[in-house]
Amino acid sequence: MTRVLVTGGAGFIGSHYVRTLLGPGGPGDVTVTVLDALTYAGNRTNLTPVEAHPGLTFVHGDICDVELVHALMSDHDQVVHFAAESHVDRSIRDAAGFVRTNVVGTQNLLDAALRHEVGRFLYVSTDEVYGSIENGSWTESSPLQPNTPYAASKAAGDMLALSQHRTHGLDVRVTRCSNNYGPYQFPEKLIPLFITRLLDGREAPLYGDGGNIRDWLHVEDHVRAVELVRTRGRAGEAYNIGGGTLMANRDLVDLIVRACDADWDQIRYVEDRKGHDRRYCVDHTRITEELGYRPTVDLTTGLAETVTWYRTNRSWWEPLLADAVLT
């Protein structure tokens, strides 16, 4: 059995990954230890579907806790590192926490992985490390030019991880994904923010002119790609993971309005966010050609299913609204 340490495994993407590994159709040859600090975005109930699985261990702790991280690392074969501060608006208001978790925490994990000779370290990054691109798509060899404190902290962790491969030969693999959406996403992110507000009959804020363009990736496709990289990717390489659906925010909001049976009168244009990147677009040719990845959940279907999930799971998201940073 391969012993996998999953950091941030009670968060939105990390918990989906854990449920995928340990659920029906999972690989069957892994045990999973989730390390999660259970901050505002971490939720133990996200693991309820697999909490009785004999291969799951949950540890409540911080990736910046040196003693704890070393103790865990000594008993694991691989690491999949999701844990991160990830909301851009929060990073603009207070960047220090992002540096602590995304940079210092990542280096702590890397130090422990190196010392205890962990066989594989997968760092989950973001397309935001590339900055904004007016036309075309970023490849994995494009320069990292982050424009927000969040993106800069993720880029730092990204480069620290790859440096451990180049300097020490640690088997490091990096993924850079486009914007995720799906069930269990904390309700301050764009899609669940709009869904929950519209379902409640309230106004929802749209930044600037709504023309910022993003590539949308369903969390199911993302974690499937992460697993491909964990099991079949190459050491020392980065892999872009895209959803293949480029869309301006105002067009996305239009889909959400219709899926929620709401009205555009509920949409309120607000002052644009500082450092707001205009357009993201990743080229995921590498992971497609090398590992056979292709996104399978189209945005219309995935969005409708996501709206249905939030509509029927109010008991999950309503208590979280008090901790959300809402425009």
Residue frames as qw, qx, qy, qz and C-alpha x, y, z in Angstrom:
[[0.000, 0.887, 0.462, 0.000, 0.00, 0.00, 0.00],
 [0.373, 0.388, -0.025, 0.843, 1.16, 3.54, -0.78],
 [0.304, -0.668, -0.499, 0.461, 0.83, 5.88, 2.19],
 [0.244, 0.546, 0.267, 0.756, -0.24, 9.31, 0.92],
 [0.203, -0.501, -0.415, 0.732, -0.23, 12.47, 3.04],
 [0.141, 0.648, 0.493, 0.563, -2.82, 14.93, 1.71],
 [0.184, -0.265, -0.333, 0.886, -2.48, 18.46, 3.10],
 [0.322, 0.184, -0.036, -0.928, -5.61, 20.60, 3.06],
 [0.139, -0.096, -0.941, -0.292, -7.63, 17.44, 2.59],
 [0.047, 0.564, 0.744, -0.355, -10.72, 18.88, 4.29],
 [0.115, 0.478, -0.084, -0.867, -10.91, 21.82, 1.90],
 [0.669, 0.505, 0.052, -0.543, -12.89, 22.12, -1.32],
 [0.644, 0.539, -0.505, -0.198, -10.48, 20.50, -3.79],
 [0.053, 0.423, -0.871, 0.244, -8.50, 18.40, -1.32],
 [0.558, 0.019, 0.677, -0.480, -11.60, 16.71, 0.11],
 [0.796, 0.452, -0.048, -0.400, -12.84, 15.90, -3.38],
 [0.435, 0.553, -0.711, -0.004, -9.47, 14.29, -4.07],
 [0.196, -0.251, 0.867, -0.383, -9.65, 12.24, -0.87],
 [0.711, 0.220, 0.425, -0.515, -13.23, 11.14, -1.60],
 [0.718, 0.543, -0.324, -0.290, -12.10, 10.12, -5.08],
 [0.227, 0.491, -0.831, 0.130, -9.12, 8.10, -3.82],
 [0.163, -0.088, 0.888, -0.420, -11.09, 6.27, -1.14],
 [0.642, 0.258, 0.263, -0.672, -14.49, 6.11, -2.78],
 [0.825, 0.284, 0.487, -0.026, -15.92, 3.64, -5.32],
 [0.698, 0.684, 0.064, 0.204, -13.60, 3.29, -8.29],
 [0.191, -0.903, 0.386, 0.013, -10.59, 4.56, -6.36],
 [0.434, 0.584, -0.685, -0.017, -7.17, 2.97, -6.87],
 [0.930, -0.274, -0.162, -0.185, -7.52, 0.64, -3.90],
 [0.837, 0.063, -0.283, 0.464, -3.79, 0.55, -3.19],
 [0.189, 0.486, -0.248, 0.816, -3.49, 3.71, -1.05],
 [0.387, -0.656, -0.557, 0.331, -4.04, 4.82, 2.51],
 [0.151, 0.690, 0.116, 0.698, -4.61, 8.52, 3.12],
 [0.392, -0.502, -0.450, 0.626, -3.69, 10.78, 6.00],
 [0.099, 0.825, 0.283, 0.480, -5.39, 14.17, 5.83],
 [0.426, -0.302, -0.304, 0.797, -3.54, 17.04, 7.51],
 [0.008, 0.673, 0.390, 0.628, -5.78, 20.08, 7.80],
 [0.158, 0.038, -0.443, 0.882, -5.83, 23.10, 10.12],
 [0.088, -0.650, -0.754, -0.035, -9.62, 23.43, 9.72],
 [0.061, -0.215, -0.068, 0.972, -9.50, 27.17, 9.17],
 [0.470, 0.386, 0.216, -0.764, -12.56, 28.94, 7.75],
 [0.605, 0.419, -0.431, -0.523, -12.31, 27.02, 4.44],
 [0.273, 0.181, -0.944, 0.036, -11.59, 23.60, 5.92],
 [0.695, -0.181, 0.123, -0.685, -14.61, 21.54, 6.93],
 [0.258, -0.236, 0.930, -0.114, -14.43, 18.09, 8.49],
 [0.667, 0.347, 0.520, -0.405, -17.91, 17.28, 7.16],
 [0.510, 0.637, -0.396, -0.421, -16.47, 17.40, 3.62],
 [0.188, 0.373, -0.908, -0.026, -14.97, 13.99, 4.42],
 [0.649, -0.065, 0.498, -0.571, -18.16, 12.45, 5.81],
 [0.868, 0.304, -0.172, -0.353, -18.70, 10.15, 2.79],
 [0.765, 0.326, -0.525, 0.179, -15.38, 8.38, 3.48],
 [0.237, -0.690, 0.482, -0.486, -14.78, 9.01, 7.19],
 [0.862, -0.268, 0.360, -0.236, -15.47, 5.35, 8.04],
 [0.813, 0.486, -0.318, 0.041, -12.98, 4.10, 5.46],
 [0.856, -0.451, 0.045, 0.246, -10.24, 2.05, 7.17],
 [0.708, 0.229, 0.101, 0.660, -7.63, 3.69, 4.98],
 [0.056, 0.791, 0.082, 0.603, -8.36, 7.25, 6.19],
 [0.535, -0.431, -0.416, 0.595, -6.63, 9.00, 9.07],
 [0.061, 0.883, 0.180, 0.428, -7.41, 12.61, 9.96],
 [0.569, -0.261, -0.292, 0.723, -4.89, 14.87, 11.71],
 [0.023, -0.963, -0.245, -0.108, -5.93, 18.33, 12.84],
 [0.610, -0.506, 0.109, 0.600, -2.81, 20.42, 12.45],
 [0.215, 0.929, -0.090, -0.287, -0.88, 23.17, 10.71],
 [0.860, 0.402, -0.016, 0.314, 1.63, 22.64, 7.88],
 [0.171, 0.804, -0.330, 0.464, 3.79, 25.27, 9.61],
 [0.731, -0.577, 0.310, -0.191, 4.13, 23.03, 12.69],
 [0.329, 0.629, -0.703, -0.048, 7.64, 21.69, 12.13],
 [0.280, -0.269, 0.880, -0.274, 7.52, 18.91, 14.71],
 [0.711, 0.286, 0.492, -0.413, 4.14, 17.61, 13.54],
 [0.662, 0.648, -0.230, -0.299, 5.08, 17.72, 9.86],
 [0.193, 0.555, -0.809, 0.019, 8.30, 15.79, 10.42],
 [0.454, -0.093, 0.818, -0.342, 6.50, 13.17, 12.49],
 [0.749, 0.444, 0.311, -0.380, 3.92, 12.64, 9.76],
 [0.518, 0.706, -0.416, -0.245, 6.39, 12.73, 6.88],
 [0.113, -0.481, 0.867, -0.056, 8.49, 9.96, 8.40],
 [0.475, 0.111, 0.844, -0.224, 5.55, 7.58, 8.04],
 [0.626, 0.644, 0.270, -0.348, 4.44, 8.39, 4.47],
 [0.678, 0.077, 0.532, 0.502, 5.56, 7.55, 0.95],
 [0.243, 0.428, 0.431, 0.757, 4.05, 10.44, -0.99],
 [0.016, -0.503, -0.383, 0.775, 2.62, 13.92, -0.45],
 [0.154, 0.588, 0.544, 0.578, -0.15, 15.72, -2.32],
 [0.256, -0.322, -0.338, 0.847, -0.05, 19.32, -1.13],
 [0.010, 0.692, 0.560, 0.455, -3.34, 21.21, -1.49],
 [0.369, -0.728, -0.413, 0.405, -3.19, 23.26, 1.73],
 [0.329, 0.214, 0.151, 0.907, -3.17, 26.98, 0.94],
 [0.138, 0.637, 0.329, -0.683, -4.68, 30.34, 1.61],
 [0.392, 0.210, 0.714, 0.540, -6.42, 30.87, -1.71],
 [0.170, 0.838, 0.519, 0.001, -8.84, 33.80, -1.81],
 [0.457, 0.398, 0.092, 0.790, -7.43, 36.78, -3.72],
 [0.226, -0.808, -0.156, -0.522, -9.58, 39.34, -1.90],
 [0.752, -0.648, -0.060, 0.110, -8.25, 38.14, 1.46],
 [0.763, -0.030, 0.063, 0.642, -4.65, 38.37, 0.19],
 [0.213, 0.641, 0.138, 0.725, -5.19, 41.98, -0.87],
 [0.464, -0.806, -0.082, -0.360, -6.42, 42.88, 2.62],
 [0.547, -0.688, 0.470, -0.084, -3.72, 40.95, 4.50],
 [0.717, 0.507, -0.473, -0.073, -0.91, 39.20, 2.64],
 [0.143, -0.595, 0.737, -0.288, 1.04, 38.01, 5.68],
 [0.758, -0.081, 0.563, -0.319, -1.06, 34.90, 6.26],
 [0.850, 0.510, -0.033, -0.128, -0.60, 33.90, 2.64],
 [0.332, 0.698, -0.608, 0.182, 3.17, 34.11, 2.94],
 [0.436, -0.422, 0.709, -0.360, 3.10, 32.08, 6.13],
 [0.823, 0.112, 0.497, -0.252, 0.97, 29.23, 4.77],
 [0.805, 0.586, 0.061, -0.071, 1.79, 29.19, 1.07],
 [0.439, 0.733, -0.469, 0.224, 5.52, 29.88, 1.33],
 [0.192, -0.542, 0.719, -0.390, 6.75, 28.99, 4.83],
 [0.807, -0.052, 0.458, -0.369, 4.35, 26.06, 5.18],
 [0.867, 0.477, -0.118, -0.080, 5.34, 24.68, 1.79],
 [0.344, 0.663, -0.613, 0.259, 9.04, 24.94, 2.59],
 [0.496, -0.401, 0.647, -0.417, 8.43, 23.17, 5.89],
 [0.919, 0.168, 0.262, -0.242, 6.81, 20.28, 4.03],
 [0.713, 0.626, -0.308, 0.075, 9.62, 20.17, 1.48],
 [0.023, -0.657, 0.679, -0.327, 12.31, 20.14, 4.19],
 [0.677, -0.215, 0.608, -0.356, 10.58, 17.24, 5.91],
 [0.906, 0.379, 0.072, -0.174, 10.04, 15.34, 2.65],
 [0.506, 0.688, -0.495, 0.161, 13.71, 15.66, 1.81],
 [0.220, -0.552, 0.712, -0.375, 14.90, 14.64, 5.27],
 [0.679, -0.067, 0.653, -0.329, 12.65, 11.59, 5.45],
 [0.069, -0.224, 0.834, 0.500, 13.23, 10.58, 1.82],
 [0.591, 0.448, 0.484, -0.465, 9.61, 10.75, 0.77],
 [0.544, 0.083, 0.703, 0.451, 9.30, 9.23, -2.68],
 [0.169, 0.490, 0.550, 0.655, 7.02, 11.79, -4.33],
 [0.065, -0.512, -0.376, 0.770, 5.80, 15.34, -3.66],
 [0.185, 0.548, 0.599, 0.554, 2.98, 16.83, -5.74],
 [0.086, -0.360, -0.261, 0.891, 2.48, 20.58, -5.32],
 [0.214, 0.685, 0.671, 0.187, -0.94, 21.87, -6.41],
 [0.188, -0.262, 0.035, 0.946, -0.47, 25.36, -7.83],
 [0.335, 0.736, 0.474, -0.349, -2.66, 27.69, -9.92],
 [0.540, 0.545, 0.355, 0.533, -2.75, 29.35, -13.33],
 [0.110, -0.986, -0.123, -0.040, -2.66, 32.70, -11.51],
 [0.642, -0.512, 0.245, 0.514, 1.11, 32.33, -11.10],
 [0.548, 0.293, 0.452, 0.641, 1.41, 33.30, -14.79],
 [0.008, 0.360, 0.057, -0.931, -0.31, 36.66, -14.39],
 [0.556, 0.615, 0.339, -0.445, -2.59, 37.96, -17.13],
 [0.379, -0.075, 0.691, 0.611, -2.37, 37.13, -20.83],
 [0.356, 0.435, -0.019, -0.827, -4.02, 39.27, -23.50],
 [0.785, 0.364, -0.270, -0.423, -4.11, 36.62, -26.23],
 [0.592, 0.345, -0.727, 0.042, -3.17, 32.97, -26.59],
 [0.870, -0.451, -0.148, -0.132, -2.37, 30.55, -23.80],
 [0.236, -0.747, 0.610, -0.121, 0.38, 29.93, -21.28],
 [0.859, 0.133, -0.492, 0.043, 2.48, 26.82, -21.59],
 [0.807, -0.540, -0.139, 0.197, 4.41, 25.35, -18.70],
 [0.666, 0.018, 0.014, 0.746, 7.54, 27.15, -19.89],
 [0.025, 0.820, 0.199, 0.536, 5.88, 30.59, -19.75],
 [0.257, 0.264, -0.505, 0.781, 7.42, 32.93, -17.16],
 [0.345, -0.626, -0.668, 0.207, 5.71, 33.27, -13.80],
 [0.116, 0.278, -0.009, 0.954, 4.50, 36.87, -13.45],
 [0.249, -0.591, -0.753, 0.146, 1.98, 36.94, -10.57],
 [0.028, 0.517, 0.129, 0.846, 0.04, 40.16, -9.96],
 [0.587, -0.652, -0.079, -0.473, -1.60, 39.60, -6.55],
 [0.274, -0.578, 0.688, -0.343, -0.23, 38.63, -3.14],
 [0.876, -0.016, 0.409, -0.254, -2.07, 35.30, -3.39],
 [0.853, 0.516, -0.069, 0.037, -0.60, 34.49, -6.80],
 [0.234, 0.760, -0.539, 0.276, 2.87, 35.62, -5.71],
 [0.519, -0.458, 0.647, -0.319, 2.78, 33.35, -2.66],
 [0.925, 0.167, 0.316, -0.129, 1.70, 30.39, -4.78],
 [0.656, 0.697, -0.261, 0.126, 4.41, 31.14, -7.34],
 [0.103, -0.707, 0.639, -0.285, 6.98, 31.19, -4.53],
 [0.742, -0.206, 0.590, -0.242, 5.82, 27.78, -3.31],
 [0.863, 0.493, 0.069, -0.082, 5.79, 26.50, -6.89],
 [0.472, 0.745, -0.425, 0.204, 9.40, 27.53, -7.48],
 [0.367, -0.579, 0.661, -0.306, 10.56, 26.31, -4.07],
 [0.888, 0.012, 0.416, -0.197, 9.09, 22.90, -4.83],
 [0.822, 0.559, -0.059, 0.085, 10.73, 22.61, -8.23],
 [0.134, 0.806, -0.526, 0.235, 14.03, 23.82, -6.78],
 [0.650, -0.420, 0.598, -0.207, 14.09, 20.81, -4.47],
 [0.923, 0.296, 0.243, 0.029, 14.03, 18.55, -7.49],
 [0.573, 0.760, -0.195, 0.238, 16.77, 20.45, -9.30],
 [0.086, -0.764, 0.543, -0.338, 18.97, 20.83, -6.22],
 [0.439, -0.373, 0.757, -0.310, 18.37, 17.60, -4.30],
 [0.245, 0.096, -0.901, -0.345, 16.68, 15.26, -6.76],
 [0.350, 0.224, 0.717, -0.560, 13.41, 15.11, -4.79],
 [0.090, 0.337, 0.818, 0.458, 10.62, 13.74, -6.99],
 [0.152, 0.477, 0.339, -0.796, 8.54, 16.92, -7.24],
 [0.154, 0.408, 0.719, 0.541, 5.62, 17.35, -9.61],
 [0.085, 0.328, 0.249, -0.907, 3.63, 20.58, -9.99],
 [0.180, 0.568, 0.742, 0.308, 0.12, 21.16, -11.33],
 [0.015, 0.218, 0.063, -0.974, -1.23, 24.58, -12.35],
 [0.151, 0.507, 0.845, 0.080, -5.00, 24.54, -12.66],
 [0.093, -0.372, -0.270, -0.883, -7.54, 27.01, -13.99],
 [0.385, -0.238, 0.322, -0.831, -10.54, 28.24, -11.96],
 [0.154, -0.130, -0.978, 0.053, -12.31, 25.41, -10.14],
 [0.531, -0.168, 0.098, -0.825, -15.98, 25.06, -9.31],
 [0.560, -0.107, -0.806, -0.160, -18.30, 22.38, -7.97],
 [0.677, -0.627, -0.327, -0.203, -19.91, 21.13, -4.72],
 [0.749, -0.504, -0.206, 0.378, -18.41, 21.94, -1.31],
 [0.457, 0.376, -0.027, 0.806, -16.74, 25.19, -2.47],
 [0.247, -0.451, -0.458, 0.725, -16.56, 27.85, 0.23],
 [0.229, 0.780, 0.573, 0.107, -19.24, 30.49, -0.50],
 [0.102, -0.829, 0.063, 0.547, -16.94, 33.49, -0.94],
 [0.339, -0.152, 0.674, 0.639, -15.63, 32.24, -4.31],
 [0.247, 0.159, -0.300, -0.908, -17.30, 33.59, -7.45],
 [0.432, -0.149, -0.752, -0.475, -19.61, 30.74, -8.44],
 [0.381, -0.437, -0.787, 0.211, -20.88, 29.72, -4.98],
 [0.063, -0.284, -0.276, 0.916, -21.08, 33.39, -3.96],
 [0.341, 0.052, -0.341, -0.875, -23.47, 34.12, -6.81],
 [0.459, -0.229, -0.822, -0.247, -25.41, 30.89, -6.38],
 [0.316, -0.388, -0.730, 0.466, -26.01, 31.32, -2.65],
 [0.053, 0.284, 0.171, -0.942, -26.94, 34.98, -2.94],
 [0.384, 0.006, -0.489, -0.783, -29.30, 34.44, -5.85],
 [0.434, -0.279, -0.854, -0.065, -30.94, 31.48, -4.13],
 [0.234, -0.443, -0.598, 0.626, -31.56, 33.73, -1.14],
 [0.152, 0.847, 0.477, 0.181, -33.08, 36.44, -3.36],
 [0.343, -0.801, 0.024, 0.490, -30.25, 38.85, -2.59],
 [0.429, 0.870, -0.223, -0.093, -27.99, 41.00, -4.78],
 [0.880, -0.150, 0.212, 0.398, -24.66, 39.61, -5.99],
 [0.046, -0.881, 0.217, 0.418, -21.62, 41.79, -6.85],
 [0.833, 0.392, 0.220, 0.322, -19.90, 41.66, -10.25],
 [0.461, -0.570, 0.148, 0.664, -16.48, 43.30, -10.43],
 [0.155, -0.338, 0.434, 0.820, -15.74, 46.04, -12.97],
 [0.516, 0.305, -0.279, -0.751, -17.37, 45.62, -16.36],
 [0.857, 0.019, 0.441, -0.266, -17.66, 41.85, -15.97],
 [0.710, 0.636, -0.262, -0.153, -15.28, 41.32, -18.89],
 [0.215, -0.602, 0.768, -0.045, -12.55, 39.43, -17.04],
 [0.830, 0.238, -0.396, -0.311, -12.05, 36.08, -18.73],
 [0.438, -0.453, 0.751, -0.201, -11.41, 32.78, -16.97],
 [0.545, 0.159, -0.779, -0.266, -11.08, 29.12, -17.96],
 [0.666, -0.345, 0.326, -0.575, -13.49, 27.07, -15.82],
 [0.415, 0.246, -0.875, 0.029, -12.59, 23.59, -14.58],
 [0.796, -0.429, -0.162, -0.396, -14.91, 21.27, -12.70],
 [0.390, -0.645, 0.615, -0.233, -13.31, 19.95, -9.52],
 [0.926, 0.021, 0.368, -0.085, -13.96, 16.38, -10.68],
 [0.757, 0.610, -0.082, 0.220, -11.79, 16.91, -13.76],
 [0.016, 0.842, -0.450, 0.299, -9.15, 18.66, -11.67],
 [0.612, -0.496, 0.588, -0.185, -8.66, 15.87, -9.15],
 [0.939, 0.247, 0.237, 0.037, -8.64, 13.28, -11.92],
 [0.544, 0.755, -0.233, 0.282, -5.80, 15.21, -13.54],
 [0.283, -0.749, 0.523, -0.291, -3.96, 15.50, -10.21],
 [0.854, -0.208, 0.467, -0.097, -4.16, 11.74, -9.81],
 [0.838, 0.520, 0.025, 0.162, -2.77, 11.24, -13.32],
 [0.241, 0.813, -0.403, 0.343, 0.19, 13.44, -12.42],
 [0.572, -0.580, 0.516, -0.264, 0.70, 11.66, -9.08],
 [0.881, -0.052, 0.468, -0.030, 0.73, 8.22, -10.64],
 [0.795, 0.369, 0.354, 0.327, 2.15, 8.81, -14.13],
 [0.184, 0.980, -0.063, 0.037, 3.67, 12.29, -14.29],
 [0.745, 0.340, -0.259, 0.512, 7.37, 13.06, -14.63],
 [0.568, -0.614, -0.209, 0.507, 9.55, 14.25, -11.77],
 [0.348, -0.343, 0.137, 0.862, 10.62, 17.88, -12.02],
 [0.055, 0.303, 0.590, 0.747, 7.81, 18.84, -14.41],
 [0.285, 0.296, 0.380, -0.829, 4.84, 21.19, -14.20],
 [0.088, 0.337, 0.858, 0.378, 1.50, 20.33, -15.80],
 [0.303, 0.021, 0.015, -0.953, -1.19, 22.85, -16.73],
 [0.087, 0.363, 0.926, -0.059, -4.75, 21.64, -16.07],
 [0.228, 0.078, -0.120, -0.963, -7.45, 23.49, -17.98],
 [0.475, 0.334, 0.701, -0.413, -11.18, 23.07, -18.30],
 [0.267, 0.176, 0.712, 0.625, -11.34, 24.14, -21.93],
 [0.002, 0.786, 0.593, 0.175, -14.12, 26.67, -21.32],
 [0.272, -0.034, -0.088, 0.958, -13.04, 30.31, -21.63],
 [0.115, -0.744, -0.604, -0.262, -15.75, 32.72, -20.57],
 [0.024, 0.454, -0.171, 0.874, -16.15, 36.34, -19.51],
 [0.027, -0.128, -0.775, 0.619, -17.45, 36.69, -15.96],
 [0.450, 0.201, 0.142, -0.859, -20.62, 38.46, -17.10],
 [0.644, 0.140, -0.584, -0.474, -21.44, 35.53, -19.42],
 [0.351, -0.018, -0.893, 0.280, -20.79, 33.07, -16.61],
 [0.170, 0.150, 0.541, -0.810, -23.05, 35.09, -14.33],
 [0.576, 0.142, -0.242, -0.768, -25.76, 34.98, -16.97],
 [0.584, 0.025, -0.800, -0.136, -25.59, 31.16, -16.88],
 [0.188, -0.097, -0.790, 0.575, -25.79, 31.20, -13.08],
 [0.356, 0.114, 0.195, -0.907, -28.76, 33.60, -13.09],
 [0.674, 0.084, -0.437, -0.590, -30.67, 31.29, -15.41],
 [0.526, 0.022, -0.843, 0.114, -29.68, 28.13, -13.53],
 [0.092, -0.144, -0.686, 0.707, -30.92, 29.70, -10.28],
 [0.037, -0.680, -0.678, -0.275, -34.18, 30.89, -11.86],
 [0.277, -0.605, -0.252, 0.703, -33.15, 34.37, -10.75],
 [0.344, 0.889, 0.283, 0.111, -33.17, 37.77, -12.43],
 [0.585, 0.342, -0.066, 0.732, -30.43, 40.11, -13.66],
 [0.229, -0.830, -0.043, -0.507, -31.92, 42.79, -11.41],
 [0.806, -0.587, 0.002, 0.080, -30.13, 40.95, -8.59],
 [0.779, 0.109, 0.025, 0.617, -26.70, 41.61, -10.18],
 [0.144, -0.979, -0.030, 0.142, -24.88, 44.70, -8.96],
 [0.684, 0.502, -0.153, 0.506, -21.78, 46.02, -10.73],
 [0.540, -0.814, -0.010, 0.211, -19.15, 47.11, -8.19],
 [0.076, 0.892, -0.434, -0.101, -15.74, 48.78, -8.30],
 [0.844, 0.333, -0.416, 0.061, -13.13, 46.49, -9.81],
 [0.842, -0.499, 0.022, 0.205, -10.78, 44.58, -7.55],
 [0.085, -0.863, 0.459, 0.192, -7.20, 45.80, -7.16],
 [0.152, -0.472, 0.836, 0.235, -4.73, 43.94, -9.37],
 [0.773, 0.264, 0.471, -0.333, -7.57, 42.16, -11.16],
 [0.274, -0.219, 0.771, 0.532, -6.03, 40.05, -13.95],
 [0.511, 0.352, -0.138, -0.772, -7.97, 40.51, -17.18],
 [0.871, 0.263, -0.247, -0.333, -7.58, 37.11, -18.80],
 [0.463, -0.430, 0.775, -0.009, -6.29, 33.65, -17.86],
 [0.886, 0.343, -0.107, -0.293, -5.82, 30.81, -20.32],
 [0.448, -0.512, 0.723, 0.121, -3.64, 27.71, -19.96],
 [0.660, 0.400, -0.552, -0.316, -2.49, 25.36, -22.68],
 [0.704, -0.360, 0.564, -0.239, -2.91, 21.83, -21.31],
 [0.752, 0.477, -0.409, -0.198, -1.36, 20.05, -24.30],
 [0.147, 0.494, -0.824, 0.234, 1.38, 18.49, -22.15],
 [0.437, -0.099, 0.767, -0.460, -0.92, 16.62, -19.77],
 [0.799, 0.370, 0.104, -0.462, -3.18, 15.63, -22.66],
 [0.662, 0.555, -0.494, -0.101, -0.39, 14.20, -24.81],
 [0.162, 0.440, -0.827, 0.309, 1.63, 12.62, -21.99],
 [0.169, -0.018, 0.849, -0.501, -1.07, 11.39, -19.63],
 [0.100, -0.343, -0.852, -0.382, -4.29, 11.30, -21.69],
 [0.014, 0.469, 0.552, -0.689, -6.12, 13.99, -19.70],
 [0.060, -0.354, -0.466, -0.809, -9.21, 15.62, -21.17],
 [0.292, 0.041, 0.458, -0.838, -11.90, 17.57, -19.31],
 [0.085, -0.254, -0.932, -0.243, -15.17, 15.64, -19.29],
 [0.029, -0.667, -0.650, 0.363, -17.63, 17.89, -17.43],
 [0.208, 0.504, 0.326, 0.772, -19.00, 20.64, -19.69],
 [0.049, 0.069, -0.351, 0.933, -19.72, 23.94, -17.97],
 [0.521, -0.236, -0.219, -0.791, -23.47, 24.01, -18.57],
 [0.789, -0.242, -0.552, -0.119, -23.98, 20.56, -17.08],
 [0.551, -0.046, -0.558, 0.618, -21.49, 21.07, -14.27],
 [0.074, -0.184, 0.201, -0.959, -22.97, 24.43, -13.33],
 [0.652, -0.301, -0.307, -0.624, -26.53, 23.08, -13.27],
 [0.784, -0.215, -0.566, 0.136, -25.43, 20.20, -11.01],
 [0.364, 0.062, -0.447, 0.815, -23.56, 22.63, -8.76],
 [0.334, -0.283, 0.006, -0.899, -26.62, 24.86, -8.39],
 [0.779, -0.291, -0.440, -0.339, -28.70, 21.81, -7.50],
 [0.660, -0.086, -0.586, 0.463, -26.15, 20.80, -4.86],
 [0.106, 0.097, -0.343, 0.928, -26.22, 24.23, -3.19],
 [0.518, -0.291, -0.223, -0.773, -30.01, 24.35, -3.45],
 [0.847, -0.282, -0.397, -0.213, -30.31, 21.04, -1.58],
 [0.740, -0.129, -0.428, 0.503, -27.42, 21.49, 0.88],
 [0.109, -0.831, 0.007, -0.545, -28.25, 24.73, 2.68],
 [0.767, -0.641, 0.004, -0.007, -27.32, 23.13, 5.99],
 [0.817, -0.005, 0.044, 0.575, -23.73, 22.89, 4.72],
 [0.425, 0.383, 0.098, 0.815, -23.25, 26.45, 3.42],
 [0.242, -0.843, -0.252, -0.409, -25.52, 28.69, 5.46],
 [0.672, -0.702, -0.065, 0.228, -23.40, 28.41, 8.66],
 [0.703, -0.024, 0.162, 0.692, -20.29, 29.35, 6.65],
 [0.232, 0.805, 0.279, 0.469, -21.57, 32.74, 5.51],
 [0.418, -0.905, -0.034, 0.065, -20.46, 34.42, 8.73],
 [0.639, -0.494, 0.353, 0.472, -16.79, 33.62, 7.95],
 [0.623, 0.454, 0.431, 0.469, -16.89, 34.47, 4.24],
 [0.159, -0.429, 0.101, 0.883, -15.31, 37.64, 2.83],
 [0.348, 0.623, 0.680, 0.170, -18.22, 38.99, 0.80],
 [0.229, 0.144, 0.198, 0.942, -18.09, 42.05, -1.41]]
